[in-house]
């Protein structure tokens, strides 16, 4: 898997680099070379909120492009796209994924911080903050390797071709596969949009949880005068002879149910395109929810500080952070972000629309001379790199290191000098409220050289803790009267 972060600066040189200009979306298709992923702009105050691009699979067949998060209050779509990155193995063909196209709006939980990005694909001003993202995704769409584009959304109610009720009628968008026209104008092996869309609808309806959730195909017939749909990502693709579909799950559901239905449709398209895949979780709402909530980690400072976020406490205090140094986050999920609050007095860890925890920093100097520590894990000595997690059944002991001290956060046992090196520690020796997770199974073990932070490891007691079981919230965010 190769991926890169797209920076959201207003880069004026981009207008010259893209063949599609703000004035003419029908100019020669722009060029995107996935073999040389790189940032399209280098000046930005929030590079961590640029969107990411992930290329999955060995190639040699069809390529599907999946876009999530063009509207930031639609977590079903961007969660499904993120799961493709983290929980799928593509065994044949390729899947390109942009799971967080409008990342600033995702973390702020709104439709569009700078206006509706899905109305900027016919024309966008170079002065618009969304300009770099729009122009770059246009280049990706027009890449010759891309065969089909899916734009994932969450829509209101339940689309029905005929009026049934206020929540089930032609003006609703949820539970629909959307096309702009029946077929592409020029020949394309996936150009029969209506036929392919009908198959996806049929496949999705095989996995219905209730009959009310039934999918339908919706043809907006955009070229017949639908001025709003002419501005969308999917119609931009169609005008460049690229098969494109809007996929809508209902906003009447919580996130795991929306994501479940998105995945039903996604997998239908992959099968239709001959793309082989393996999924790491059972395709049920519970399986989806567990996959979304599991194995969340962030790392700072070249992995010297790593936090496990499964079932994390809402606040973590005295977190070591470097004095007068930029904070660059590494997350193992593309929807993770670290946001400064109150001029650095706190940092918010966002995961899509949600706040997982807030960090209260302890700014200090760092010592980077130590790369590993020796830990006696249930009687067996292991060398543990900084930032790793050690699972302990009964007890652990951090061996003493000359010139360094050990601070096991929350431990009641310590040596006279205040260090916990060479001290046998069990779960009962820790105060639960100092744990990283709500289940009181994970604790920070920090290493110091004098007053400088040298790194940390995490110790987890027992088997891997299950993911959080709280209901995952989702919003029925504002929609225009003109659709998705």
C-alpha positions as CSV (number, residue, x, y, z in Angstrom):
1,X,0.0,0.0,0.0
2,X,1.3,3.4,-0.9
3,X,-0.2,6.6,0.4
4,X,0.5,10.2,0.7
5,X,-0.9,13.3,2.3
6,X,-2.3,16.1,0.1
7,X,-1.7,19.5,1.7
8,X,-4.5,22.1,1.7
9,X,-2.7,25.3,0.9
10,X,-4.0,27.7,-1.7
11,X,-1.3,26.9,-4.2
12,X,-1.5,29.2,-7.1
13,X,1.0,27.2,-9.1
14,X,-1.6,24.4,-9.2
15,X,-3.7,26.3,-11.7
16,X,-0.9,26.0,-14.2
17,X,-0.1,22.4,-13.3
18,X,-3.7,21.2,-13.9
19,X,-5.0,21.0,-17.4
20,X,-8.6,21.5,-16.0
21,X,-8.9,25.2,-15.1
22,X,-11.3,27.0,-12.9
23,X,-13.0,28.5,-16.0
24,X,-13.3,25.3,-18.1
25,X,-13.9,22.0,-16.5
26,X,-14.1,20.4,-20.0
27,X,-10.5,21.2,-21.0
28,X,-8.0,18.4,-21.7
29,X,-8.0,15.9,-18.7
30,X,-5.4,16.7,-16.1
31,X,-2.5,14.3,-15.5
32,X,-2.0,12.4,-12.3
33,X,0.9,9.9,-11.8
34,X,0.2,7.6,-8.9
35,X,3.7,6.1,-9.2
36,X,5.2,9.4,-7.9
37,X,2.9,10.5,-5.0
38,X,3.9,13.8,-3.6
39,X,2.4,16.8,-1.9
40,X,1.0,19.4,-4.4
41,X,1.8,22.3,-2.1
42,X,4.3,22.8,0.6
43,X,3.1,25.9,2.4
44,X,0.2,25.3,4.8
45,X,-0.6,25.9,8.4
46,X,-2.5,22.5,8.7
47,X,-0.8,19.9,6.5
48,X,-2.3,17.2,8.7
49,X,-5.8,18.1,7.5
50,X,-5.1,17.5,3.9
51,X,-6.7,14.5,2.3
52,X,-4.8,11.2,1.9
53,X,-4.5,9.0,-1.1
54,X,-4.1,5.2,-0.8
55,X,-3.4,2.8,-3.6
56,X,-4.4,-0.8,-2.8
57,X,-3.8,-4.0,-4.7
58,X,-1.3,-5.5,-7.2
59,X,-2.8,-3.9,-10.3
60,X,-3.0,-5.8,-13.6
61,X,-6.8,-5.3,-13.9
62,X,-9.5,-2.8,-13.4
63,X,-9.0,0.2,-11.0
64,X,-11.8,1.5,-8.8
65,X,-11.5,5.0,-7.2
66,X,-13.5,5.4,-3.9
67,X,-14.0,8.9,-2.5
68,X,-15.3,9.6,1.0
69,X,-15.8,12.7,3.1
70,X,-16.5,15.3,0.4
71,X,-19.2,16.4,2.9
72,X,-17.9,16.3,6.4
73,X,-21.1,15.4,8.2
74,X,-21.6,12.1,6.5
75,X,-19.7,9.5,8.5
76,X,-21.1,6.4,6.9
77,X,-19.4,7.2,3.6
78,X,-16.0,8.2,5.0
79,X,-16.0,5.3,7.5
80,X,-16.6,2.8,4.7
81,X,-13.8,4.3,2.6
82,X,-11.4,4.2,5.6
83,X,-12.2,0.6,6.3
84,X,-11.2,-0.2,2.7
85,X,-7.7,1.2,3.6
86,X,-7.4,-0.5,7.0
87,X,-9.3,-3.8,6.8
88,X,-9.2,-5.0,3.2
89,X,-6.6,-6.8,1.2
90,X,-7.0,-6.3,-2.6
91,X,-5.8,-9.5,-4.2
92,X,-6.3,-8.6,-7.9
93,X,-6.9,-5.3,-9.7
94,X,-6.5,-2.0,-7.8
95,X,-8.6,0.1,-5.5
96,X,-7.6,3.8,-5.0
97,X,-9.1,5.4,-1.9
98,X,-9.4,9.0,-0.8
99,X,-11.3,8.5,2.5
100,X,-11.1,12.1,3.8
101,X,-11.4,14.5,0.9
102,X,-12.8,17.3,3.0
103,X,-10.9,16.6,6.2
104,X,-11.4,20.1,7.8
105,X,-15.2,19.6,7.5
106,X,-15.0,16.1,8.8
107,X,-13.2,17.1,12.1
108,X,-15.6,20.0,12.5
109,X,-18.6,17.9,11.7
110,X,-20.1,20.2,9.1
111,X,-21.2,19.8,5.5
112,X,-18.5,22.1,4.2
113,X,-16.3,24.5,6.2
114,X,-15.8,26.6,3.0
115,X,-19.1,25.8,1.4
116,X,-20.3,22.6,-0.3
117,X,-17.3,21.0,-2.0
118,X,-19.5,18.9,-4.1
119,X,-20.7,22.0,-5.9
120,X,-17.2,23.1,-7.0
121,X,-16.4,20.7,-9.8
122,X,-17.7,22.8,-12.7
123,X,-15.9,25.9,-11.5
124,X,-13.9,26.9,-8.5
125,X,-11.9,30.1,-7.8
126,X,-8.2,29.8,-7.1
127,X,-8.9,31.9,-4.0
128,X,-11.3,29.3,-2.6
129,X,-9.6,27.3,0.2
130,X,-11.0,24.1,-1.3
131,X,-9.3,24.9,-4.6
132,X,-6.2,22.6,-4.1
133,X,-8.3,19.6,-3.0
134,X,-10.8,20.0,-5.9
135,X,-8.1,20.3,-8.5
136,X,-6.1,17.4,-7.2
137,X,-9.0,15.0,-7.0
138,X,-9.9,16.1,-10.5
139,X,-6.4,15.0,-11.6
140,X,-6.9,11.7,-9.8
141,X,-10.3,11.1,-11.4
142,X,-8.9,11.7,-14.9
143,X,-5.9,9.4,-14.4
144,X,-5.9,6.9,-17.3
145,X,-5.7,4.0,-14.8
146,X,-9.1,4.9,-13.2
147,X,-12.0,2.9,-14.6
148,X,-14.9,3.7,-12.2
149,X,-15.4,6.3,-9.5
150,X,-17.7,5.9,-6.4
151,X,-18.5,9.0,-4.4
152,X,-19.8,7.9,-0.9
153,X,-22.5,10.0,0.8
154,X,-25.1,9.7,3.6
155,X,-28.5,11.1,2.4
156,X,-31.8,12.0,4.0
157,X,-34.6,9.5,4.5
158,X,-35.2,6.8,1.9
159,X,-35.3,7.5,-1.8
160,X,-38.4,6.1,-3.6
161,X,-39.3,6.6,-7.2
162,X,-42.9,7.4,-6.2
163,X,-44.2,9.2,-3.1
164,X,-45.0,6.9,-0.2
165,X,-44.5,9.1,2.9
166,X,-42.5,12.2,4.1
167,X,-39.5,10.0,4.7
168,X,-40.0,7.8,1.6
169,X,-40.3,9.8,-1.6
170,X,-38.5,11.0,-4.7
171,X,-37.0,14.0,-2.9
172,X,-35.1,11.8,-0.4
173,X,-31.6,10.5,-1.2
174,X,-30.8,7.7,1.3
175,X,-30.4,4.1,0.2
176,X,-29.9,4.9,-3.5
177,X,-27.3,4.4,-6.2
178,X,-27.1,7.6,-8.3
179,X,-26.2,8.0,-11.9
180,X,-26.2,11.1,-14.1
181,X,-27.3,9.4,-17.3
182,X,-27.9,5.8,-18.5
183,X,-24.7,5.4,-20.4
184,X,-21.5,7.3,-21.2
185,X,-21.4,9.0,-24.5
186,X,-18.2,7.4,-25.7
187,X,-17.4,3.7,-25.6
188,X,-16.1,2.5,-22.2
189,X,-16.0,-1.1,-20.8
190,X,-17.9,0.1,-17.7
191,X,-20.0,2.7,-19.6
192,X,-23.4,1.1,-19.1
193,X,-24.1,3.1,-15.9
194,X,-27.7,2.0,-15.6
195,X,-27.0,-1.7,-15.9
196,X,-24.1,-1.6,-13.5
197,X,-26.0,0.5,-11.0
198,X,-29.0,-1.9,-11.1
199,X,-26.7,-4.9,-10.3
200,X,-25.3,-3.0,-7.3
201,X,-28.8,-2.2,-6.1
202,X,-29.8,-5.9,-6.5
203,X,-26.7,-7.0,-4.6
204,X,-27.2,-4.5,-1.8
205,X,-30.8,-5.6,-1.4
206,X,-29.6,-9.2,-0.7
207,X,-28.2,-7.9,2.6
208,X,-31.1,-5.9,3.8
209,X,-31.7,-5.8,7.6
210,X,-35.3,-4.5,7.0
211,X,-37.3,-4.3,3.9
212,X,-37.7,-0.5,4.5
213,X,-33.9,-0.2,3.8
214,X,-34.3,-1.3,0.2
215,X,-32.0,0.4,-2.4
216,X,-33.1,2.0,-5.6
217,X,-31.3,3.3,-8.7
218,X,-31.7,7.0,-9.1
219,X,-31.0,8.7,-12.5
220,X,-30.7,12.5,-12.1
221,X,-30.5,13.0,-15.8
222,X,-28.2,15.8,-15.1
223,X,-27.7,17.1,-18.7
224,X,-31.4,17.9,-19.0
225,X,-31.0,21.0,-17.0
226,X,-30.1,20.0,-13.4
227,X,-27.9,23.0,-12.7
228,X,-26.9,21.8,-9.2
229,X,-25.9,18.3,-10.3
230,X,-23.8,19.8,-13.1
231,X,-21.5,21.1,-10.3
232,X,-20.8,17.7,-8.7
233,X,-17.8,15.4,-8.7
234,X,-19.7,12.6,-10.4
235,X,-20.8,14.7,-13.3
236,X,-17.3,16.1,-13.7
237,X,-16.2,12.5,-14.1
238,X,-19.0,11.6,-16.6
239,X,-18.1,14.6,-18.7
240,X,-14.6,13.2,-18.9
241,X,-15.9,9.8,-20.0
242,X,-15.4,8.2,-16.6
243,X,-18.1,6.0,-15.1
244,X,-19.1,7.6,-11.8
245,X,-21.8,6.8,-9.2
246,X,-23.0,8.5,-6.1
247,X,-23.7,6.0,-3.3
248,X,-26.1,7.1,-0.5
249,X,-26.8,5.4,2.8
250,X,-29.6,6.8,4.9
251,X,-29.0,9.4,7.6
252,X,-31.8,7.7,9.6
253,X,-29.1,5.2,10.7
254,X,-26.2,5.4,13.1
255,X,-22.8,5.1,11.6
256,X,-22.2,1.4,11.7
257,X,-25.5,0.7,9.8
258,X,-24.7,3.4,7.2
259,X,-21.2,1.9,6.8
260,X,-22.6,-1.6,6.6
261,X,-24.8,-0.7,3.6
262,X,-22.0,1.3,1.9
263,X,-19.8,-1.8,2.1
264,X,-22.6,-4.0,0.5
265,X,-22.6,-1.6,-2.5
266,X,-18.8,-1.2,-2.6
267,X,-18.2,-5.0,-2.7
268,X,-20.8,-5.3,-5.5
269,X,-18.8,-2.9,-7.6
270,X,-15.5,-4.7,-6.9
271,X,-17.0,-8.0,-7.9
272,X,-18.5,-6.5,-11.1
273,X,-15.1,-5.1,-12.0
274,X,-13.2,-8.3,-11.3
275,X,-11.4,-6.9,-8.4
276,X,-10.4,-9.6,-5.8
277,X,-10.5,-8.7,-2.2
278,X,-10.4,-10.2,1.4
279,X,-12.2,-8.5,4.3
280,X,-10.9,-8.8,7.9
281,X,-14.2,-8.5,9.7
282,X,-17.7,-10.1,9.4
283,X,-20.1,-8.1,7.3
284,X,-22.7,-7.3,10.0
285,X,-23.4,-4.0,11.7
286,X,-21.7,-5.4,14.8
287,X,-18.7,-6.5,12.8
288,X,-18.5,-3.1,11.1
289,X,-18.7,-1.3,14.4
290,X,-15.9,-3.4,16.0
291,X,-13.7,-2.8,12.9
292,X,-14.3,1.0,13.1
293,X,-13.5,1.1,16.8
294,X,-10.6,-1.3,17.0
295,X,-6.8,-0.9,16.7
296,X,-6.6,2.9,16.9
297,X,-3.2,4.4,17.6
298,X,-1.4,7.7,17.3
299,X,2.3,8.2,17.5
300,X,4.4,11.4,18.0
301,X,8.1,12.2,17.8
302,X,9.2,9.2,15.8
303,X,7.2,6.8,17.9
304,X,8.7,7.8,21.2
305,X,5.2,8.6,22.4
306,X,2.4,6.2,21.2
307,X,-1.1,6.1,22.6
308,X,-3.6,3.3,22.1
309,X,-7.1,4.8,21.6
310,X,-9.4,1.7,21.8
311,X,-11.9,2.6,24.5
312,X,-9.7,5.5,25.5
313,X,-10.5,7.8,28.5
314,X,-11.9,11.2,27.6
315,X,-8.9,13.0,29.0
316,X,-5.3,12.0,29.4
317,X,-3.1,14.2,31.6
318,X,0.6,15.1,31.8
319,X,1.3,13.8,28.3
320,X,5.0,14.5,27.4
321,X,5.3,16.9,24.5
322,X,8.3,18.7,23.1
323,X,9.0,22.3,24.0
324,X,8.8,24.7,21.1
325,X,8.6,22.0,18.4
326,X,6.0,21.2,15.8
327,X,3.6,18.4,16.5
328,X,3.5,15.9,13.7
329,X,0.9,13.1,14.1
330,X,1.2,9.6,12.8
331,X,-2.1,7.7,12.9
332,X,-2.7,4.2,11.9
333,X,-6.1,5.2,10.5
334,X,-6.6,7.9,7.9
335,X,-9.4,9.6,9.9
336,X,-7.3,10.4,12.9
337,X,-6.2,14.0,13.5
338,X,-4.6,16.0,16.4
339,X,-6.0,19.5,16.9
340,X,-4.5,22.2,19.0
341,X,-6.8,23.9,21.5
342,X,-6.4,26.9,23.8
343,X,-3.0,27.7,22.4
344,X,-1.6,24.3,23.2
345,X,-3.1,24.0,26.6
346,X,-5.0,20.9,25.3
347,X,-4.9,18.8,22.1
348,X,-8.0,17.1,20.8
349,X,-7.7,13.7,19.2
350,X,-10.3,13.5,16.5
351,X,-11.4,10.4,14.7
352,X,-13.7,11.3,11.9
353,X,-16.6,13.3,13.4
354,X,-15.8,12.2,16.9
355,X,-13.5,13.4,19.7
356,X,-11.8,10.3,21.2
357,X,-9.8,12.1,23.9
358,X,-8.1,15.3,24.9
359,X,-4.5,15.4,25.8
360,X,-3.2,17.8,28.6
361,X,0.5,18.2,27.6
362,X,3.5,18.5,29.8
363,X,6.0,20.4,27.7
364,X,9.6,19.3,28.3
365,X,12.9,18.5,26.7
366,X,13.4,15.2,25.0
367,X,16.4,12.8,25.0
368,X,16.5,10.6,22.0
369,X,19.6,8.5,22.8
370,X,17.6,5.4,24.0
371,X,15.9,3.2,21.5
372,X,14.8,0.1,23.5
373,X,14.2,-1.0,27.0
374,X,14.5,-4.5,28.5
375,X,11.3,-5.7,30.2
376,X,10.7,-9.0,32.1
377,X,7.3,-10.0,30.7
378,X,5.7,-12.7,32.8
379,X,9.2,-14.0,33.7
380,X,10.7,-13.7,30.2
381,X,13.1,-10.9,29.2
382,X,12.3,-9.1,26.0
383,X,13.8,-6.0,24.3
384,X,11.0,-3.6,23.6
385,X,11.4,-0.6,21.2
386,X,10.1,2.7,22.3
387,X,6.4,3.1,21.4
388,X,5.5,-0.5,21.5
389,X,2.8,-2.2,23.6
390,X,3.6,-5.2,25.8
391,X,0.8,-7.6,26.8
392,X,1.2,-9.0,30.3
393,X,-0.8,-11.8,31.9
394,X,0.6,-11.5,35.4
395,X,3.5,-9.2,36.0
396,X,6.3,-7.1,34.4
397,X,9.5,-5.5,35.4
398,X,11.5,-2.8,33.6
399,X,15.2,-3.5,34.0
400,X,17.3,-0.6,35.3
401,X,19.2,1.5,32.8
402,X,22.2,3.5,34.0
403,X,21.4,7.2,34.0
404,X,17.6,6.7,33.3
405,X,14.6,6.4,35.6
406,X,11.3,4.7,35.0
407,X,7.9,6.2,35.8
408,X,5.0,3.7,35.5
409,X,2.1,6.1,35.5
410,X,-0.4,5.2,38.3
411,X,1.8,2.6,40.0
412,X,1.7,2.5,43.8
413,X,5.0,0.7,44.2
414,X,8.3,2.5,43.7
415,X,11.9,2.6,44.8
416,X,13.1,5.2,47.3
417,X,14.4,7.4,44.5
418,X,10.9,7.5,43.0
419,X,11.7,5.2,40.1
420,X,9.9,2.0,39.2
421,X,12.9,0.3,37.5
422,X,13.6,-3.2,38.7
423,X,10.2,-3.2,40.5
424,X,7.8,-6.1,39.8
425,X,4.4,-4.6,38.9
426,X,1.0,-6.3,38.6
427,X,-2.4,-4.9,37.7
428,X,-3.4,-4.6,41.3
429,X,-0.4,-2.2,41.8
430,X,-1.9,0.5,39.6
431,X,-4.6,3.1,40.4
432,X,-7.3,2.4,37.7
433,X,-8.0,6.1,37.0
434,X,-4.5,6.5,35.6
435,X,-5.0,4.0,32.9
436,X,-5.2,5.0,29.2
437,X,-8.4,3.1,28.6
438,X,-11.7,3.1,30.4
439,X,-11.3,-0.6,31.1
440,X,-8.2,0.0,33.2
441,X,-6.1,-2.4,31.3
442,X,-3.5,-0.2,29.6
443,X,-0.9,1.9,31.4
444,X,1.9,4.2,30.3
445,X,5.5,3.4,31.3
446,X,7.6,6.4,30.7
447,X,11.4,6.6,30.6
448,X,13.3,9.8,31.6
449,X,17.0,10.9,31.5
450,X,17.2,13.6,34.2
451,X,14.3,15.9,33.4
452,X,14.2,15.0,29.7
453,X,11.6,12.5,28.3
454,X,13.3,9.6,26.6
455,X,10.3,7.6,25.4
456,X,7.6,5.3,26.6
457,X,6.0,1.8,26.2
458,X,2.5,0.8,26.9
459,X,1.7,-2.2,29.1
460,X,-1.7,-4.0,28.6
461,X,-2.8,-6.5,31.3
462,X,-4.7,-9.5,30.1
463,X,-5.9,-10.2,26.5
464,X,-6.5,-7.4,24.0
465,X,-9.2,-5.2,25.3
466,X,-12.4,-5.1,23.2
467,X,-13.5,-2.0,21.4
468,X,-15.8,0.5,23.0
469,X,-19.5,-0.5,22.9
470,X,-21.1,3.0,23.1
471,X,-23.6,3.8,20.4
472,X,-21.8,5.5,17.5
473,X,-23.5,8.8,16.8
474,X,-24.2,10.3,13.4
475,X,-25.8,13.5,12.3
476,X,-28.6,14.3,9.9
477,X,-26.6,17.2,8.6
478,X,-28.1,20.0,6.4
479,X,-28.7,19.2,2.8
480,X,-29.7,21.5,0.0
481,X,-33.0,21.1,-1.7
482,X,-31.1,20.1,-4.8
483,X,-29.7,16.8,-3.5
484,X,-26.5,15.1,-2.5
